[in-house]
Amino acid sequence: MLKLFFTTILALSLSSNVLGADVLTHTGKVTRVVAFPHSYGSYDETQKGRLAIYVEGLPQGCGSELSRVVVGVDHPIHDSVLSLALMAIASQAEVKVAYFDQCTVRSDSWDLAYFNIN
């Protein structure tokens, strides 16, 4: 029930930002979770952060070499997604990740639509 709640909230909260994009899904294991500032390589506490979740077999984002989805750390569902991703790594559970067929949050990473532990 809790997973359904977070999945629904995530899908609804992101859908208003990306109305014209296709949503694709992929199932696999989380291999890595990374947090970093928007402009990687410089230190600035005023920059918004990003959370990247790498999932095995996920297609590379927008022609990059990175198989990951990204959500902003200031997004309302960030903490829930981070908790689910860490739980998936610890339990080695497969996840279903849905992503918008575009890279607006980070130019080399898919925009997260929802995240579900199978």
Salt bridges, closest charged atoms under 4 A:
ASP74 OD2 - LYS48 NZ 3.57
ASP79 OD1 - HIS78 ND1 2.93
ASP108 OD1 - ARG68 NH2 3.20
ASP108 OD1 - ARG106 NE 3.73
